[in-house]
Amino acid sequence: MSSGRHRRSTGRGHEGGSPAYPRALRVNEVLRQVVAEELERLADADERLRMVTITEVSTAPDLTVATVFVASLEVDAEEALAERRAQLQRHVGREVRLKRTPRLRFEADPAVEAGARVEAVLRRLDRDGSDGPTPTPDG
């Protein structure tokens, strides 16, 4: 019986807070897809959601809370997500068959922020080191 429910395993590695069990990974991926699709639909009505990109979802081991990681969480997008949280949860409840619908929490993805910092450091090193080769300790 397929009532529009998402059932897909990705085989991706695990970086979030829930255990790296196949079911938890599948639940995380399905939640990511469902929330991303609904946010895309909501972005037509709320321009604050247009640049929101869901990078990952990590559920608590008991599936009561799902942390939705966003590529960048600007203040206006954060407000829009807070306003639409209950609506998004209802949508998840309709689309995903779980005993309980997890409470959604939205956070900026720390991996994206860390990557941006690394990139800035590399650019600075490249700019500072462009005068010539760096001398080696051997001579």
C-alpha positions, 0 to 999 in steps of 0.5 A: 500500500503506497499512499505517497509515503517515502521509503528509500534507503540511501546507504550514506554514512552517518554524521548525526546524533542518532545511532548508525542503524539502517532504520535510523539512517532511513528515517533521517533520509526520509524526513530530510526529503519530506521536509525539503519538499514541503519547504520548497512548496512553502517557499512560493508563499514565503520568500524567507524560505527560498534560500533554505537548504536542508543538508541533513536530519538527525533524529534522537534515538527514541525518535521524539526529536528530529534536528533539521540541519540547514546550510545557512540559517539567516535570522529571517529564515529562522523566524519563518521556520519557527512560524511554520514548524507545526505545519511542517510537523503535520506534513511529516505526520501525514507523509511518514508512517511512524509511531510518533511524529518527531518534534522538529528543531532547526539548526545551522549545519556546523559542517557548512560553517566549518567548511566556510572557515577552512575555505577562508583560511586556505584563500588567505594562505594562498593570497599570503603565499603567492609571493614565492615558494615557501622555504623548507627547513632543509635549506 
